[in-house]
Amino acid sequence: MFLEKLNISRFRVQPISVERSPGGYAVRVFSLFFATWLLLASSALATPNQATVKVVLFSAKGTPGAVILDGPFVVMGRRSFTAPSGRFRLVSEGGFVQLVALGDGGRGPVLLREQSLKIKPVAASSVKIESSGTTSVRSRTRSYKGVLSISTQSLKGIKNADLKNTPLTVINEVSRREYLASVVASEMPAAAPLEALKALAVLANTQVAKLLPHELLKDSTECEAYAGVPQSRTAAYAAVDAVGGEILRFDGKIIDAYFHSTCAGMTSRAVDIFGGSSNPDYLTNIECNHCATSPFFKVLTTTIPHARFDTIFGARLPEITSTDVAGRPTAVSYSFNGHQLRTTGYQFWLHLGQEFGWDKAPGTNFSLREENGQVVIKSRGAGHGVGLCQWGAIGLAKQGRSYRAILSAYFPGTTISK
């Protein structure tokens, strides 16, 4: 998908007037056609970043009833206009999207009321947007290029999972280059070496290459973290430009390009973490101490009051019944409301993080015990532990390893192709 198949039927050669001469007409027409086709084909292949992707914003928890925009920006609807500098609120009311001007005294006039509309930056700038339930509650402001589509309709076809109904649906259609640079900047520390950034850029390319037609991405780490325009991160653009359209394949097929923050000693097989009946050969246990400089490499101890913990996982302490060779739980059992429940270690970890915060167990390598009315959690690493260890990639890059060598280390048997 990253390099679209060249479709000659897309190109149209306009009728031309040529001087007929014996034996030369057909040659000149063919030569002109071929030259035109070659020029267009070369352009299509040389600029893969012209393609766009669509990303659902605020996908981790769903959008609230309103988002706040900072003008100026261009509104595209039944009535198109340029909103001036100032603050504006997009709110869902009665099945419609309303664009409301905000003044010093609070809510101003309704400028537009439609079921859906689009917003784009003025010229080459970006649109600043924040998610907020009320005008008095501020959250992190992010900037986005491309086009923002806002509607009150629920969505299907989102990669990994469909979102629940939310008051507003906000989709950012942005160039692939901007998207990939944002993923690299969002997922990697600012001081990461270029070769580590390039390794992640190839994996982000690979994720996009696996998208089905019209499939949407999410902006959370469930797909790839996407925080809009990467501020002051020229290295992220340099990494994306350096790898171009490169992706990873195994036996000719595009791989599942998993990556995580810190493995803390060893990565895990995909089947042990995510389940399934088989495991790709390239997603296996890889010993790794290259991530020792990560803040998540050492054992982290946190606590949760037993009374709070009981409301989610029952009065009896959950039991880890099996682990993989890396020490990550693969099966957990617990009792809740008289029912004996069994789940995977990964699903239990997700549930734990969603209910009590991801700082309680940043990674899937964790253990549980009771002490003085507290549930004590010990964990190492960060993320699911499958595929590329990002801090390990940083460590290898600092040792002078290239991005190709880094990818080969974490995805054995894979090849890089366009």
C-alpha positions as CSV (number, residue, x, y, z in Angstrom):
1,M,0.0,0.0,0.0
2,F,2.9,2.4,0.7
3,L,3.9,2.4,-3.0
4,E,0.7,2.2,-4.9
5,K,0.5,0.0,-7.9
6,L,1.0,1.9,-11.0
7,N,-2.3,2.0,-12.9
8,I,-1.8,3.1,-16.5
9,S,-5.5,3.6,-17.0
10,R,-5.4,6.5,-14.6
11,F,-3.4,8.6,-17.1
12,R,-5.2,10.5,-19.8
13,V,-3.3,11.8,-22.9
14,Q,-5.0,14.8,-24.4
15,P,-5.6,14.8,-28.2
16,I,-2.7,16.5,-29.9
17,S,-2.2,18.0,-33.3
18,V,0.8,16.6,-35.2
19,E,2.1,16.8,-38.7
20,R,1.5,13.6,-40.6
21,S,4.6,12.3,-42.3
22,P,5.1,8.8,-43.8
23,G,6.1,6.4,-41.1
24,G,6.5,9.1,-38.4
25,Y,3.0,9.7,-37.0
26,A,2.7,6.6,-35.0
27,V,6.2,6.8,-33.7
28,R,5.8,10.4,-32.5
29,V,2.4,9.7,-30.9
30,F,3.8,6.7,-29.1
31,S,6.9,8.6,-28.1
32,L,4.8,11.4,-26.7
33,F,2.6,9.0,-24.9
34,F,5.5,7.1,-23.5
35,A,7.3,10.2,-22.3
36,T,4.1,11.5,-20.6
37,W,3.5,8.1,-19.0
38,L,7.1,7.9,-17.8
39,L,7.0,11.4,-16.3
40,L,3.8,10.7,-14.4
41,A,4.9,7.3,-13.4
42,S,8.2,8.6,-12.1
43,S,6.4,11.3,-10.2
44,A,4.0,8.8,-8.6
45,L,6.8,6.5,-7.5
46,A,9.1,9.3,-6.4
47,T,6.6,11.0,-4.1
48,P,5.0,8.2,-2.0
49,N,4.4,10.7,0.8
50,Q,1.8,12.5,-1.3
51,A,-0.7,9.8,-0.1
52,T,-2.8,10.5,2.9
53,V,-4.0,8.5,5.9
54,K,-7.1,9.1,8.1
55,V,-6.7,9.1,11.9
56,V,-9.5,9.2,14.5
57,L,-8.5,11.7,17.1
58,F,-9.2,11.3,20.9
59,S,-9.6,7.6,20.3
60,A,-8.3,6.5,23.7
61,K,-11.3,7.6,25.6
62,G,-13.6,9.1,22.9
63,T,-14.3,12.7,22.4
64,P,-16.2,14.7,24.9
65,G,-19.2,16.9,24.1
66,A,-17.0,19.6,22.7
67,V,-13.6,20.5,21.3
68,I,-12.0,23.9,21.3
69,L,-10.3,25.4,18.3
70,D,-7.9,28.4,18.0
71,G,-8.4,30.5,14.9
72,P,-7.7,31.3,12.2
73,F,-8.8,28.3,10.1
74,V,-10.9,27.6,7.1
75,V,-14.4,26.1,7.5
76,M,-15.7,23.9,4.7
77,G,-19.4,23.1,4.8
78,R,-22.6,24.2,3.0
79,R,-21.2,27.7,3.7
80,S,-17.4,28.1,3.6
81,F,-15.6,30.9,5.3
82,T,-12.4,31.7,7.2
83,A,-12.8,32.0,10.9
84,P,-10.6,34.8,12.3
85,S,-8.2,34.7,15.2
86,G,-9.9,33.8,18.5
87,R,-11.4,30.8,20.3
88,F,-14.2,28.6,18.9
89,R,-16.1,25.7,20.3
90,L,-17.4,22.7,18.3
91,V,-20.2,21.1,20.2
92,S,-22.7,18.3,19.4
93,E,-26.3,19.3,20.0
94,G,-29.4,17.6,18.7
95,G,-27.4,15.4,16.3
96,F,-25.7,18.5,14.7
97,V,-22.3,19.9,14.9
98,Q,-22.4,23.6,16.0
99,L,-19.5,26.0,15.6
100,V,-19.7,28.6,18.3
101,A,-17.6,31.7,18.7
102,L,-16.2,32.2,22.3
103,G,-15.7,35.7,23.7
104,D,-14.6,37.1,27.0
105,G,-18.0,36.7,28.3
106,G,-18.3,33.0,27.4
107,R,-20.4,31.6,24.6
108,G,-21.0,33.7,21.6
109,P,-23.1,33.3,18.4
110,V,-23.6,30.0,16.6
111,L,-21.7,30.4,13.3
112,L,-22.6,27.1,11.7
113,R,-24.9,24.2,12.4
114,E,-24.5,21.0,10.3
115,Q,-24.4,17.3,10.6
116,S,-20.8,17.3,9.4
117,L,-18.2,19.8,8.4
118,K,-14.5,20.1,7.5
119,I,-11.8,22.4,8.8
120,K,-8.4,23.0,7.4
121,P,-5.5,25.3,8.3
122,V,-5.0,28.7,6.6
123,A,-2.2,28.4,4.0
124,A,0.7,26.2,5.3
125,S,-0.1,26.5,9.0
126,S,-1.9,24.1,11.3
127,V,-5.1,24.0,13.3
128,K,-4.8,24.1,17.1
129,I,-7.4,21.9,18.8
130,E,-8.0,20.6,22.3
131,S,-10.5,18.2,23.8
132,S,-12.6,19.8,26.5
133,G,-16.0,19.2,28.1
134,T,-16.4,22.8,29.1
135,T,-14.7,26.0,28.1
136,S,-13.3,26.3,31.6
137,V,-11.5,23.0,31.5
138,R,-8.2,23.1,29.6
139,S,-6.4,20.0,28.2
140,R,-3.4,19.6,26.1
141,T,-3.5,21.6,22.9
142,R,-2.3,19.9,19.8
143,S,-1.7,21.2,16.3
144,Y,-2.8,19.3,13.1
145,K,-2.2,19.7,9.5
146,G,-4.3,18.4,6.7
147,V,-8.1,18.3,7.0
148,L,-10.2,17.8,10.2
149,S,-13.6,16.2,9.5
150,I,-16.1,16.6,12.4
151,S,-19.4,14.8,12.6
152,T,-21.9,13.3,15.0
153,Q,-21.9,9.9,13.2
154,S,-20.5,6.7,14.8
155,L,-17.6,5.1,12.9
156,K,-16.8,1.6,11.6
157,G,-13.7,0.3,10.0
158,I,-11.3,1.6,12.6
159,K,-8.0,-0.4,12.8
160,N,-8.0,-2.9,15.8
161,A,-11.4,-1.9,17.2
162,D,-14.5,0.2,16.6
163,L,-15.1,3.2,18.8
164,K,-18.1,3.5,21.0
165,N,-20.6,6.1,20.2
166,T,-19.2,9.5,21.1
167,P,-20.7,13.0,20.9
168,L,-18.3,14.1,18.3
169,T,-16.2,12.2,15.8
170,V,-13.0,14.0,14.7
171,I,-10.9,12.5,11.8
172,N,-7.7,14.0,10.6
173,E,-6.8,13.3,7.0
174,V,-3.1,14.1,6.7
175,S,-0.2,13.3,4.4
176,R,1.6,10.1,5.1
177,R,4.8,12.0,5.7
178,E,3.3,14.2,8.4
179,Y,1.6,11.2,10.0
180,L,4.8,9.1,10.1
181,A,6.9,12.0,11.4
182,S,4.4,12.5,14.2
183,V,4.4,8.8,15.1
184,V,8.2,8.8,15.3
185,A,8.3,11.9,17.4
186,S,5.4,10.7,19.6
187,E,6.8,7.2,20.2
188,M,10.5,8.0,20.7
189,P,12.4,10.2,23.2
190,A,13.6,13.5,21.8
191,A,17.3,12.6,22.2
192,A,17.0,9.2,20.3
193,P,19.8,8.7,17.7
194,L,18.8,9.0,14.1
195,E,19.3,5.3,13.3
196,A,16.8,4.4,16.1
197,L,14.3,6.9,14.6
198,K,14.8,5.4,11.2
199,A,14.1,1.9,12.5
200,L,10.8,3.1,14.0
201,A,10.0,5.0,10.8
202,V,10.2,1.7,8.8
203,L,7.9,0.0,11.3
204,A,5.4,2.9,11.1
205,N,5.6,2.6,7.3
206,T,4.9,-1.1,7.6
207,Q,1.8,-0.5,9.9
208,V,0.4,1.9,7.3
209,A,1.2,-0.6,4.5
210,K,-1.1,-3.2,6.1
211,L,-4.1,-1.0,6.2
212,L,-7.1,-2.2,4.3
213,P,-8.8,0.1,1.8
214,H,-10.7,2.9,3.7
215,E,-9.5,1.6,7.0
216,L,-9.0,4.2,9.7
217,L,-6.2,4.5,12.2
218,K,-6.5,5.5,15.9
219,D,-4.3,8.1,17.5
220,S,-3.7,6.1,20.7
221,T,-0.9,3.6,21.4
222,E,-3.4,0.8,20.5
223,C,-2.3,1.6,16.9
224,E,0.5,4.1,17.0
225,A,0.7,7.3,19.1
226,Y,-0.1,10.3,17.0
227,A,0.0,13.7,18.6
228,G,-0.3,16.0,15.5
229,V,2.5,18.2,14.3
230,P,5.8,17.2,15.9
231,Q,7.1,20.3,17.5
232,S,10.8,21.1,17.0
233,R,11.5,17.5,15.9
234,T,13.3,17.9,12.6
235,A,15.0,14.6,13.2
236,A,11.7,12.8,12.9
237,Y,11.1,14.2,9.4
238,A,14.8,13.3,8.6
239,A,14.2,9.7,9.6
240,V,11.0,9.4,7.6
241,D,12.6,11.0,4.5
242,A,15.7,8.8,4.8
243,V,13.8,5.5,4.8
244,G,11.3,6.6,2.1
245,G,8.9,3.8,1.4
246,E,10.8,1.0,3.1
247,I,8.8,-1.6,4.9
248,L,9.5,-5.0,6.5
249,R,8.5,-8.3,4.9
250,F,8.8,-12.0,5.9
251,D,8.6,-14.6,3.2
252,G,7.3,-11.8,0.9
253,K,4.5,-10.8,3.2
254,I,4.2,-7.5,5.1
255,I,4.9,-8.3,8.8
256,D,2.9,-7.3,11.9
257,A,5.2,-4.5,13.0
258,Y,4.9,-4.5,16.8
259,F,7.0,-2.3,19.0
260,H,7.1,-1.3,22.6
261,S,9.1,1.0,25.0
262,T,11.2,-1.3,27.1
263,C,11.5,-5.1,27.2
264,A,13.8,-5.1,30.3
265,G,15.8,-8.2,29.3
266,M,13.9,-10.2,26.7
267,T,11.0,-9.7,24.2
268,S,8.1,-12.1,24.1
269,R,6.5,-14.1,21.3
270,A,3.3,-12.6,19.9
271,V,1.3,-15.8,20.6
272,D,2.2,-15.7,24.3
273,I,1.0,-12.2,24.7
274,F,-1.8,-11.7,22.3
275,G,-2.9,-15.3,21.9
276,G,-3.8,-17.1,18.7
277,S,-3.1,-20.5,17.3
278,S,0.3,-19.8,15.7
279,N,3.3,-17.5,16.0
280,P,5.2,-15.7,13.3
281,D,8.8,-16.8,13.3
282,Y,10.0,-13.2,13.3
283,L,8.1,-12.4,16.6
284,T,10.1,-14.5,19.0
285,N,12.0,-14.2,22.2
286,I,15.0,-11.9,21.8
287,E,17.4,-11.4,24.6
288,C,18.0,-7.7,25.0
289,N,20.0,-5.7,27.6
290,H,20.4,-2.8,25.3
291,C,17.5,-1.0,27.0
292,A,19.3,-0.7,30.4
293,T,19.3,3.1,30.2
294,S,15.5,3.1,30.1
295,P,13.7,4.5,33.1
296,F,11.6,1.4,33.0
297,F,14.4,-1.2,33.1
298,K,14.6,-1.5,36.9
299,V,11.9,-3.1,39.0
300,L,9.1,-0.7,39.8
301,T,7.0,-1.2,42.9
302,T,3.5,0.4,43.2
303,T,0.5,-0.2,45.5
304,I,-3.3,-0.1,45.2
305,P,-5.6,-0.1,48.3
306,H,-7.1,-3.5,48.5
307,A,-10.6,-1.9,49.0
308,R,-10.3,-0.2,45.5
309,F,-8.7,-3.2,43.9
310,D,-11.5,-5.5,45.1
311,T,-14.2,-3.5,43.3
312,I,-12.6,-4.5,40.0
313,F,-10.9,-7.9,40.6
314,G,-12.7,-9.3,43.6
315,A,-11.7,-9.8,47.3
316,R,-9.3,-12.7,46.5
317,L,-5.9,-11.7,45.1
318,P,-5.8,-12.7,41.4
319,E,-3.5,-15.7,40.7
320,I,-0.9,-15.7,37.8
321,T,-1.2,-19.3,36.6
322,S,1.4,-19.3,33.8
323,T,4.2,-17.1,32.4
324,D,6.3,-17.2,29.3
325,V,10.1,-17.6,29.2
326,A,10.5,-13.9,29.5
327,G,8.6,-13.9,32.8
328,R,5.5,-12.2,31.5
329,P,2.1,-13.6,32.8
330,T,0.2,-15.4,30.1
331,A,-2.8,-16.5,32.2
332,V,-4.5,-15.0,35.2
333,S,-7.5,-16.2,37.2
334,Y,-9.6,-14.3,39.7
335,S,-13.0,-14.4,41.3
336,F,-15.6,-11.7,40.9
337,N,-19.2,-11.7,42.1
338,G,-19.1,-15.4,42.6
339,H,-17.7,-16.2,39.2
340,Q,-14.3,-17.7,38.6
341,L,-12.8,-15.8,35.7
342,R,-9.7,-16.6,33.6
343,T,-8.0,-14.2,31.2
344,T,-4.7,-13.6,29.5
345,G,-1.9,-11.7,31.2
346,Y,-2.2,-9.1,28.5
347,Q,-5.9,-8.5,28.9
348,F,-5.5,-8.4,32.7
349,W,-2.7,-5.8,32.3
350,L,-4.9,-3.7,30.0
351,H,-7.8,-3.9,32.5
352,L,-5.5,-2.9,35.3
353,G,-4.1,0.1,33.5
354,Q,-7.5,1.3,32.3
355,E,-8.9,1.2,35.8
356,F,-6.0,2.3,38.0
357,G,-3.6,4.1,35.6
358,W,-0.7,2.9,33.4
359,D,1.8,3.9,36.1
360,K,0.8,1.0,38.3
361,A,2.3,-1.5,35.9
362,P,3.9,0.1,32.8
363,G,4.8,-3.2,31.3
364,T,3.3,-6.7,31.0
365,N,6.0,-8.3,33.1
366,F,4.4,-7.9,36.5
367,S,3.6,-9.8,39.8
368,L,1.0,-9.3,42.5
369,R,1.0,-9.8,46.3
370,E,-0.9,-8.6,49.4
371,E,0.6,-6.5,52.2
372,N,-1.0,-4.4,55.0
373,G,-4.3,-3.9,53.1
374,Q,-2.5,-3.1,49.9
375,V,-2.1,-4.9,46.6
376,V,1.6,-4.6,45.8
377,I,2.5,-4.7,42.1
378,K,6.1,-5.2,40.9
379,S,6.8,-4.7,37.2
380,R,9.7,-4.3,34.8
381,G,9.7,-2.8,31.4
382,A,7.0,-0.8,29.6
383,G,4.6,-1.8,26.9
384,H,3.5,-5.3,25.7
385,G,7.0,-6.6,25.1
386,V,6.6,-7.9,21.6
387,G,8.7,-6.9,18.6
388,L,11.1,-3.9,18.6
389,C,12.3,-2.7,22.0
390,Q,12.5,1.1,21.4
391,W,15.0,1.7,24.2
392,G,16.9,-1.3,23.0
393,A,17.0,0.3,19.5
394,I,18.4,3.4,21.1
395,G,21.1,1.4,22.8
396,L,22.1,-0.4,19.6
397,A,22.1,2.9,17.7
398,K,24.5,4.4,20.3
399,Q,26.7,1.3,19.7
400,G,26.9,2.3,16.0
401,R,24.4,-0.2,14.6
402,S,22.4,0.9,11.6
403,Y,18.6,0.9,11.4
404,R,18.8,-2.2,9.2
405,A,20.9,-4.1,11.7
406,I,18.5,-3.0,14.5
407,L,15.4,-4.3,12.7
408,S,17.2,-7.5,11.8
409,A,18.0,-8.0,15.5
410,Y,14.4,-7.7,16.7
411,F,12.7,-9.2,13.6
412,P,15.0,-12.1,12.6
413,G,14.5,-13.4,9.0
414,T,12.8,-10.3,7.8
415,T,13.9,-8.2,4.8
416,I,13.5,-4.5,4.0
417,S,11.8,-3.7,0.7
418,K,10.1,-0.7,-0.9
